[in-house]
Amino acid sequence: MRTYLALSAAAAVLTAAGATAYATTSTTTSPATSGSATSPRPLAGMRILISNDDSMQAAKASNSDGLGLYELRRAMCAAGADVVVMAPWQVQSGKGTAVTNGGVLTAQRRTVLPAGYEGDCTQAPSGGAVYGVCLADGACAKDSPSATPADTVKLALRAGLKAEAGWSGAPDLVLTGINSGPNVSAQVNDSGTVGAAVAAIDQDVPAIAFSSSGDETNTSFPRVNYRANAEFGARFVAGLRSRGLLTSAFALKVDYPDVSAGGRAGAPVWTRVGDGQVVWHAYERTGEDSFEIGLGVCEETPGDPCTETAEDADSTALLRDGRIAVAPITADRTYGVPVGARRELKAIERYVEREAPRP
């Protein structure tokens, strides 16, 4: 059965934008050599780019416009990584792999960070610099149009990190998220969080996309969910690094369950992207040529076309079983081709199922 939500509820689920003021500044890896997965700073020596599709604003009471990005930044810096953030200026949820084909992009450094996150990266060489990327020839304003998630990653890798952070060469890893809400099943194709990760592997840089469930209403996104995901993520990345399993042959997608009521996430599980429709776009006619956009929510009734049927689907592991769902994502949309990087794929599957950190 499909339940239709009005536009106001849909907007809450999809998240909304906020803004604050800033100052303008216009491959498989080898095992780690400078830190083990169990050391206090297991990511020491790594350079990590972070982006998302929720923006870098972190101004909304619902925590839906980028708070997860700051939790991810916090955890990676605490683990010893050198982190730079280049993220959309405004919320870009649902943009997938969309890019901007003309105009000027401005990467504007945020000088006043959200309360509680000011000192997280003071020891990192780049200081955890945070840039919001807008579509403007000059300073980004409150209502400036935003770069897409894929724009921010492409800009960072091709020009922005060198110009703004002084990095020579590519980062060791791109992380996207932490998204406000899961990215599972059919909506993975729409996800800007996943789209940004795909943009990274397109440039031969390993990438992982992180998403967190909301509370039981899925209209509010508690800090505790982001923090649990981020702290797991730092240990997860450290384990991949120490085993030489960071690869650009495919991206990884990590979806973390809701733990805001005091429960604990289930162990990580290797999944596939499902083909059900947990959330889908609905259109209600409001005039002769006009249609209001809302969201349909699948109630998982057996036999309904929107219901997930794959037992190993990401949505099943996350939403039914409360486990951390990990799935491989590829940019190759060619149907029926042989799977490449089989050795890396099997090794990462084994890591997720047997060796990855437990919550």
N, C-alpha and C positions, 0 to 999 in steps of 0.2 A: 504494500500500500504506500502511496505517496501523499505526504502531507504538505500543503502549500503554506508558506509564510508570507505575510504582507511585507511590503517594501521596508517598513521601519524595522521589523525584526530581521529581515535579510541584511540590512545595513549593519546591524549590530553583530551579526554573525560574520559578515565579510570584513568588518572593521572599518573605522573611519580615520581621517587624517587629523593631525594636530600640528602646531608650529611654534617655534621659539626663535630667539634672535641669536645670530652668530657673527663671526668676523670672517671676511673674505680672504682667501689665498687662491687666486684664480688657477705519464712515464712511470714506472715503478721505481720507488726509491730504495736505496740500500739501507740496511739496518742502521739505527742510530749509533753514533759514536760518542756522544757527549751527554748521555743520560739514559738510564734504563727505565722501564715502565714502572718500577717500584721506587725510584729515587724521588726525593722531595720536589725536584724540578725536572720531570721527565721530558719536557718539551724544550729544554734549554738548547739554544742554537737554531731553533726553527723560526722561520718567518711565515706568518699566517695573515692572509687577507680575509676579512670578514665582510659580507654583504647580507642583504635580506630583501624581502618585498614589503615589509611593514614600515619602512622608513627608519630614520635615526632620530626621530623626534622624541619619542617616549614621554608624551604629554597627556595622554588620555587616561581617565580614571579606570577604564576597562583593561589597561595594560596591553592594548591591541596594536599599538603603533611604534613598536621597536624596543620595548623593554627587554625582550628576549635577547636582542643583539648585545645589550650591555651586560647581561648575565653571561653570555658566551665569551665576550671580551674579557670579563673579570676572571673566569675560570681558566682561560688559555694563558693569560698573563701570570696568574698564580702558579701555573705549571711550568713557567719559564719561557714561554714563547714571546717573540717580538711580534706585536700585532698592529696592523693598520686597518681601519674601517673605512670603506667607501660604499655608501649605501644610498638608496633613493631619498630624495628630499621629501617627497610625499608618499603616502601609502600607495603601493602598486600591486596589491593583491590581485591575483587572477591574470597577471600579464604574461605568464608562461615564458617563452623565449623571445618575446617581442623586443625589437630594437628601434632606435630612432635614426632615421636616414638622412637627416639634414639639420642645420642649425648649429648652435654652440652649446657645449656643456660646461658648466662651472662646478668645480669641486671646492666647496666652501667649508673651511675647518670650523668645527664647533669649539668655541672657547669656554663655554660654561656647560659642564656635563650635568646629567640628571643627579639629583641629590643622592649621595651614598655611593656613587661610582667615580668620584673625582680622583681618588688616589690608587685606583686598581692597577695601573700600568706604569707607575712612576719609575720603576726600575728597568723597564724595557727600553732598548735603544731608541725606538721610535716614539716612546711615551704613550703608546696606544692611541695615536692620533685618530680622530673621528672626522670624516668628511661627509657632508651631504651633497649629492649631485643633482643639480637642477638644469633645466633647459633654459638658459639665459646667457646673454652676452654681457656679463657683469655680475654684480652681487645677486645672490638668491634672496628673494623677498618672501614674505609669509605665504603669498598666493602664487608663487612661481610654479610653473609646470615642472614635473619631475622627470628625471631620467628613469628608464625602466631598470629592473634588476639586472637583466643581461647587459644593458648599457654600462652599468657601474663596473661590472667585472671586466668587460672588454676594455673600457677606458683605463681601469687600474692596471691591467696586464700589459696594455700596449703603450701607455704613456704616463698615466697618473701616478703610479707608485714611484717611478723614476723621478718625475718632476716634483712631486710633493714630499715624498719620504726619502728620496735619495737612494732608493733600492736599485741596485744593478742586477739584472736578471730577474727571473720569475720567482714568486714566493714558493715555499715548499708545499703549501697547501692552501686551498680556498675553502672556507666554511661559510655556509649560508644559513640564516635563521638567527635566533630560534623563532620559527614562525608561530603566530598566535592561532592555534588550531591545527589539527592533523592534516597531512597531505597524503591521502590514501585513495586507492581504487581509481575510478575514472577521473577524479578531479586532479590527479597528478599531472595530467596534460595541461591543465590551466595554471598550475602553480608557478608563481614567480620565484619562490624559494628554490624549487627544483630547476627551473629555467636558468637561474643564475649559476647553479652547479654545473649544468650542461654547458653553459658558456665557458666555464673554466676548463673542463676536459676537452672542449673543442680547441683550446689553446695548449693542450698537453700538460695541464696542471691538475694534480689530484684534487678531488673535491668531495665534500660531504655536506648534505642538506639536513638540517635538524628542524623538527617541528614538535610542538607540545600541545597536548589536549587542553581544552579549557575546563572550567568547572562543569557541574552537571547541567547548567543552562547553555553552555558553550557560547555565552555572550560576554563572559568575564574570564580573564586569563591570569590566575594567581601567580604571584612572584615565586612561590614555592615550587610550582611546576617547572618554571624556567630554570630555577636554580638546580633542582634535582637533575634535569636534563643536561645542563651545562657541566655540572660536576661529573656526571657519568661520561659526558662527551670528552672531557679532558683525559680521563683514564682510558676511554675507548681509543682515542687518537694515539695515546702513548703506547698502547698495546700493538696497534697497527704499525707504528713507527719502529718499535723495537724488533718487530718480526720482518721488517722490510716489505710491508704489505700496502704501503700507500702507492696507489696506481692511478694513472690517468686513462687506463683502458676503459674504465667505466666509473661512474660516480656511485656513492652510497647514499641512501636515504634512511634517516633514523627518525622514527616517530615514537614519542614518549607518552605514556598514559597519564591520566589525571591522578595525582596523589594528594590533592589539596584537602581531602577529607581525613587524611592521616594514614592512609594505606601505603603500601610499598609497591613499586612497579615490579612486575614479573620479570623473569630473566630474559635477556635478549634472545630473539628467535629469527632465523633466516626465513624470509618470506618472498613472495612475488607480488608485483603490483596487481591488485585485484581488478576485476572487470565489472563489479557492481557500481551502483551510484549512491553513495552515502548521502551526498548533497548534490543537487542538480539545479540548473537555472530554469525558472518558470517565467512565463510571460502572460500577463492578464490584460486583455484589451480594455483601454480606458477612453478611447475615442475612435473616430473613423480610421485614423492611421497611426494611432498611438498605443503603446503597450508598456505597462508597468513591469519592471524587472523585480522578481522576487526569488526566493529559494524554495525548492522542493526538498523535503527530507524523507529518505526512504525508511520505512518502519520495519524492513527486513521480514516481510511476510512471505512465507514459502510460495513459490510460483510467480511472484511479482517480478516483472522484468528488471526492476532496480536492485533486487536482492542479490547479495554476493553468494556465489555458488562454489568458488574455489576454496578448498579447505585450508590451503597454505597462503591465503591472501593476507596482505598487510592489514587490511581493515579488520579481518577476523581476529588476528593475533592481538591487535591494539584494543579494539572496542569490545570484543566479546571476552577475550582472555586476560586483558589488562597487562600484556607483555610489551616489551620494547621491540618494535617491529623494524627490522633492518632489511632493506631490499637493494639490489643492484640496479642502476639506471644507466642506459646507454643513449648516446645521441644518434645512433644509427637507426633510422626508421625503415630500413629495407627489410621486407618480410621474407622469412625463409632462409636467410643467409646463415652459414655456420657460425657458431659462437666462438669469438676470439678470446684470447687470454684465459683459456680454461684452467690453467694451473693456478693463476692468481684468484680466479673465481672460486675454485674449490678450497684453496687455502684460506680465503677470507670467510667462506661459509663455515669451515671447520673452526676458525677463530671465534666467530660469532656464537656458534652452538656450544663450544666446549671450553674456550679459554677467555672470552671477553669478560670484563668486570661485571659483577653482579651488583644491583642496587643495594 
